[in-house]
């Protein structure tokens, strides 16, 4: 009698276990790899000191081309040269993909150096890594001018008297070139010019 009840109890427990659906976490299988596909922002042209014309957008998918949800995606900018910053002033921005597998870097603003802007993208999910590179061109808008440094020289009577050219040599010596249209009457023709080492000066203010 006891054995019969025990067999019925075991059969009941097994039936209940078989009736419970498997947990989604148990049934889920990890992808073999991550693919990061650039959707928006590659090949566009931007202006210096402006927000980019198109926010960089990538899609993260598995090896079966299915979008992945909950993937951390980091957008990184160069630390020098043609670059920019995100709204918080940093060079990196990390966002998480939605059910569509998309990640968008919003609010990117370029700096004042024109050239090729390369945005490095890295996705991380369950120990897997995926990478992509977004290239944008940063240009100077027409009519934009930049202040250029000027070299001040000493003038006498409105005529340029001296132009000093510094030449770095092994001994640290400097060279001076005397350019003038009118010779000093007190100067003896073919008199030697003394060249000594010292700091290079581009005239007095």
C-alpha positions as CSV (number, residue, x, y, z in Angstrom):
1,X,0.0,0.0,0.0
2,X,2.8,2.4,0.9
3,X,4.7,1.6,-2.2
4,X,1.6,2.3,-4.3
5,X,1.2,5.7,-2.8
6,X,4.9,6.5,-3.2
7,X,4.7,5.6,-6.9
8,X,1.6,7.9,-7.4
9,X,3.4,10.7,-5.6
10,X,6.5,10.4,-7.8
11,X,4.4,10.3,-10.9
12,X,2.5,13.5,-9.7
13,X,5.7,15.4,-9.1
14,X,7.2,14.4,-12.5
15,X,4.0,15.5,-14.2
16,X,4.1,18.9,-12.5
17,X,7.8,19.4,-13.4
18,X,7.1,18.6,-17.1
19,X,4.2,21.0,-17.1
20,X,6.3,24.0,-16.0
21,X,7.7,25.9,-19.1
22,X,11.4,26.3,-19.2
23,X,12.8,29.6,-17.8
24,X,13.7,32.1,-20.5
25,X,17.2,32.5,-19.0
26,X,17.8,28.8,-19.2
27,X,16.4,28.5,-22.8
28,X,18.4,31.5,-24.0
29,X,21.5,30.7,-26.0
30,X,24.4,33.1,-26.4
31,X,25.2,34.3,-29.9
32,X,28.4,33.1,-31.5
33,X,29.5,36.7,-32.2
34,X,28.3,40.4,-32.2
35,X,28.0,42.4,-35.4
36,X,28.0,46.2,-35.1
37,X,26.4,47.7,-38.2
38,X,26.6,51.4,-38.9
39,X,23.1,52.7,-39.7
40,X,23.6,56.5,-39.7
41,X,26.4,59.0,-39.6
42,X,29.1,57.5,-41.8
43,X,30.4,59.6,-44.7
44,X,28.5,62.8,-43.7
45,X,30.0,66.3,-43.7
46,X,29.9,68.6,-40.7
47,X,31.0,72.1,-39.9
48,X,33.4,73.0,-37.2
49,X,32.0,74.0,-33.8
50,X,28.6,72.7,-34.7
51,X,26.5,69.7,-33.9
52,X,26.9,66.9,-36.4
53,X,24.3,66.8,-39.2
54,X,23.5,63.2,-38.4
55,X,23.8,61.5,-35.1
56,X,25.9,58.3,-35.3
57,X,23.6,55.3,-35.1
58,X,24.6,51.6,-35.0
59,X,22.7,48.3,-34.8
60,X,24.0,45.4,-32.8
61,X,22.9,41.9,-34.0
62,X,23.9,38.3,-33.5
63,X,25.3,35.9,-36.0
64,X,21.7,35.2,-37.3
65,X,21.2,38.9,-38.0
66,X,18.8,39.3,-35.1
67,X,18.9,42.6,-33.2
68,X,20.1,42.3,-29.6
69,X,18.5,44.1,-26.7
70,X,20.5,45.4,-23.6
71,X,23.9,45.6,-25.3
72,X,26.2,48.3,-23.9
73,X,27.6,50.4,-26.8
74,X,30.4,52.9,-26.3
75,X,31.1,55.7,-28.8
76,X,34.7,57.2,-28.4
77,X,36.2,60.3,-30.0
78,X,39.9,61.1,-30.7
79,X,41.7,62.8,-27.8
80,X,43.5,65.2,-30.2
81,X,43.2,66.6,-33.7
82,X,39.8,66.6,-35.5
83,X,37.5,65.6,-32.7
84,X,34.6,66.9,-30.6
85,X,32.7,66.2,-27.4
86,X,29.4,64.8,-26.2
87,X,26.8,66.8,-24.2
88,X,28.5,66.2,-20.9
89,X,31.8,67.4,-22.3
90,X,33.5,64.0,-22.4
91,X,35.1,62.1,-25.3
92,X,33.0,59.0,-24.7
93,X,29.4,58.1,-24.5
94,X,27.8,54.8,-23.6
95,X,24.2,53.8,-24.4
96,X,22.2,50.6,-24.2
97,X,20.4,49.1,-27.2
98,X,16.7,48.6,-27.3
99,X,14.7,45.8,-28.7
100,X,15.5,47.0,-32.2
101,X,19.2,46.6,-31.4
102,X,19.9,50.3,-32.1
103,X,22.2,52.6,-30.2
104,X,22.4,56.4,-31.0
105,X,25.1,58.9,-29.9
106,X,23.1,62.1,-29.5
107,X,24.4,65.6,-29.1
108,X,27.9,65.2,-30.6
109,X,29.5,68.6,-31.3
110,X,32.7,69.0,-33.3
111,X,35.8,71.0,-32.3
112,X,37.5,73.8,-34.4
113,X,40.0,71.5,-36.2
114,X,38.8,70.5,-39.7
115,X,39.7,67.1,-41.1
116,X,38.5,63.5,-40.9
117,X,36.6,62.7,-37.7
118,X,36.8,59.0,-36.8
119,X,34.3,57.7,-34.2
120,X,35.2,54.4,-32.6
121,X,32.3,52.1,-31.6
122,X,32.6,49.1,-29.3
123,X,29.7,46.9,-28.2
124,X,29.9,44.5,-25.2
125,X,27.4,41.7,-24.4
126,X,27.8,38.6,-22.2
127,X,31.6,38.5,-22.7
128,X,31.4,39.1,-26.4
129,X,32.8,42.2,-28.2
130,X,31.9,43.9,-31.5
131,X,33.5,46.9,-33.1
132,X,32.9,49.5,-35.9
133,X,34.4,52.7,-37.2
134,X,32.3,55.8,-38.3
135,X,34.0,58.3,-40.5
136,X,32.8,61.9,-40.9
137,X,34.3,65.0,-42.6
138,X,34.6,68.2,-40.7
139,X,35.0,71.3,-42.8
140,X,35.3,75.1,-42.4
141,X,32.1,76.9,-43.5
142,X,32.6,79.4,-46.3
143,X,33.6,82.8,-45.1
144,X,35.0,81.6,-41.8
145,X,38.4,83.2,-41.0
146,X,40.9,82.4,-38.4
147,X,43.3,84.7,-36.6
148,X,46.9,84.0,-37.6
149,X,49.9,84.9,-35.4
150,X,51.9,87.9,-36.7
151,X,55.7,88.4,-36.4
152,X,56.5,92.0,-35.2
153,X,59.7,93.5,-36.6
154,X,61.5,96.7,-35.8
155,X,61.0,99.6,-38.3
156,X,62.9,102.8,-38.7
157,X,61.7,105.6,-40.9
158,X,59.0,103.3,-42.3
159,X,61.6,101.0,-43.8
160,X,62.2,97.4,-42.7
161,X,65.7,97.3,-41.3
162,X,66.2,93.8,-39.8
163,X,65.0,90.3,-40.4
164,X,66.5,87.8,-38.0
165,X,66.4,84.1,-38.9
166,X,67.1,81.6,-36.1
167,X,68.7,78.4,-37.3
168,X,69.1,75.6,-34.7
169,X,72.5,74.1,-34.9
170,X,74.4,71.5,-32.9
171,X,76.4,74.2,-31.1
172,X,73.3,76.2,-30.4
173,X,74.6,79.2,-32.5
174,X,72.3,81.7,-34.1
175,X,72.6,83.4,-37.5
176,X,71.5,86.9,-38.5
177,X,70.8,88.2,-42.0
178,X,71.2,92.0,-42.4
179,X,68.8,93.2,-45.1
180,X,68.6,96.9,-45.9
181,X,68.3,99.0,-48.9
182,X,70.5,101.8,-47.7
183,X,73.9,101.2,-46.1
184,X,74.9,103.1,-43.0
185,X,77.4,105.8,-44.1
186,X,79.6,105.1,-41.1
187,X,79.9,101.5,-41.9
188,X,83.0,100.4,-43.7
189,X,82.4,98.5,-46.9
190,X,83.1,94.8,-46.6
191,X,83.4,95.1,-42.9
192,X,83.0,91.7,-41.1
193,X,79.8,90.8,-39.4
194,X,80.1,89.2,-36.0
195,X,77.8,86.2,-35.4
196,X,77.4,85.0,-31.8
197,X,75.2,82.5,-30.0
198,X,72.2,83.8,-28.2
199,X,68.4,84.0,-28.2
200,X,66.7,84.8,-31.5
201,X,64.8,88.1,-31.4
202,X,62.2,89.3,-33.9
203,X,62.5,93.0,-33.0
204,X,61.3,95.1,-30.1
205,X,57.5,95.8,-29.6
